[in-house]
Amino acid sequence: MTEQSRGGPDPRLVAEYADRIESEMRAIALWQESPLDPAQFNFVEAFATDTMAFPQWLQFVFLPRVRESSRTGTFPPSSQVGAQAVREFDGFWEASELNDLLSKFDALFHEA
């Protein structure tokens, strides 16, 4: 993940989106209570598609990274998580609000 130390979105807004994304994942039963097998973190593919499901990646990789970035104020130059969510959740209408949140998260990086 390439980081930029200046500019970028408002860290408070990024943290707020992380909380909203987690809340929505819980609301639509995509939150996993049990931890992942440590081997699942040895992924190579984007969005860890080779070792975990997309909701697992959101919970165990994306959200922790987003929260850390909001604390440090260092962000990647862009985000494509919303576009991936649209592909992953195609036909899963219960995830429409989650798709919307993730797409709005991406937009934070285009507005910065």
C-alpha positions as CSV (number, residue, x, y, z in Angstrom):
1,M,0.0,0.0,0.0
2,T,1.6,3.2,-1.1
3,E,1.1,6.0,1.4
4,Q,1.0,9.7,1.2
5,S,1.8,11.8,4.3
6,R,0.3,15.1,3.2
7,G,-3.1,15.8,1.9
8,G,-5.6,13.1,1.8
9,P,-9.0,12.9,3.4
10,D,-9.9,14.2,6.8
11,P,-8.8,11.4,9.3
12,R,-11.9,12.0,11.4
13,L,-14.1,11.4,8.4
14,V,-12.2,8.3,7.5
15,A,-12.6,6.9,11.1
16,E,-16.3,7.7,11.0
17,Y,-16.7,5.7,7.7
18,A,-14.8,2.8,9.3
19,D,-17.3,2.7,12.1
20,R,-20.3,3.0,9.8
21,I,-18.9,0.2,7.6
22,E,-18.4,-2.1,10.6
23,S,-21.9,-1.2,11.9
24,E,-23.5,-2.1,8.5
25,M,-21.5,-5.3,8.2
26,R,-22.9,-6.3,11.6
27,A,-26.4,-5.3,10.7
28,I,-26.4,-7.5,7.6
29,A,-24.7,-10.5,9.3
30,L,-21.4,-10.2,7.5
31,W,-19.3,-9.7,10.7
32,Q,-17.4,-12.8,11.7
33,E,-17.0,-13.3,15.5
34,S,-14.3,-16.0,15.3
35,P,-10.7,-15.0,14.2
36,L,-9.2,-16.0,10.9
37,D,-6.7,-18.8,10.6
38,P,-3.3,-17.0,10.6
39,A,-2.4,-18.6,7.3
40,Q,-5.2,-16.6,5.7
41,F,-3.2,-13.5,6.2
42,N,-0.5,-14.9,3.8
43,F,-2.4,-13.6,0.7
44,V,-0.9,-12.5,-2.6
45,E,-3.9,-11.4,-4.6
46,A,-5.6,-8.0,-4.3
47,F,-8.4,-8.0,-1.7
48,A,-6.9,-11.3,-0.4
49,T,-9.2,-13.2,-2.9
50,D,-6.7,-16.1,-2.7
51,T,-7.2,-16.7,1.0
52,M,-10.4,-15.2,2.3
53,A,-13.8,-14.0,1.4
54,F,-14.3,-10.3,0.7
55,P,-16.3,-9.6,3.9
56,Q,-13.4,-11.3,5.8
57,W,-10.9,-9.0,4.0
58,L,-13.0,-6.0,4.9
59,Q,-13.2,-6.9,8.6
60,F,-9.7,-8.3,9.2
61,V,-7.5,-6.3,6.7
62,F,-9.3,-3.2,5.4
63,L,-10.9,-1.9,8.6
64,P,-7.8,-2.3,10.7
65,R,-5.7,-0.6,8.1
66,V,-8.2,2.2,7.7
67,R,-8.3,2.8,11.5
68,E,-4.5,2.8,11.7
69,S,-4.3,5.3,8.8
70,S,-6.8,7.6,10.4
71,R,-4.7,7.6,13.6
72,T,-1.4,8.3,11.7
73,G,-2.9,10.6,9.1
74,T,-1.1,8.6,6.3
75,F,-3.3,7.4,3.5
76,P,-2.9,5.6,0.2
77,P,-3.3,7.9,-2.8
78,S,-6.6,6.3,-3.8
79,S,-9.2,3.6,-2.8
80,Q,-11.0,1.1,-5.0
81,V,-12.9,-0.8,-2.3
82,G,-16.3,0.4,-3.4
83,A,-15.7,-0.8,-7.0
84,Q,-14.7,-4.2,-5.6
85,A,-17.7,-4.3,-3.3
86,V,-20.0,-3.8,-6.3
87,R,-18.4,-6.8,-8.0
88,E,-18.4,-8.9,-4.9
89,F,-21.9,-8.2,-3.7
90,D,-23.6,-8.3,-7.2
91,G,-27.1,-9.6,-6.6
92,F,-26.9,-9.4,-2.8
93,W,-29.4,-6.6,-2.3
94,E,-28.9,-6.7,1.5
95,A,-25.5,-5.2,0.9
96,S,-26.7,-2.1,-1.0
97,E,-26.1,0.2,1.9
98,L,-22.6,-1.3,2.5
99,N,-21.8,-0.8,-1.2
100,D,-22.9,2.8,-0.9
101,L,-20.8,3.4,2.2
102,L,-17.7,1.8,0.5
103,S,-18.2,3.8,-2.7
104,K,-18.5,7.0,-0.6
105,F,-15.3,5.9,1.2
106,D,-13.6,5.8,-2.2
107,A,-14.9,9.3,-3.0
108,L,-13.1,10.7,0.1
109,F,-9.8,10.1,-1.8
110,H,-11.0,11.7,-5.0
111,E,-12.1,14.9,-3.1
112,A,-8.9,15.3,-1.1
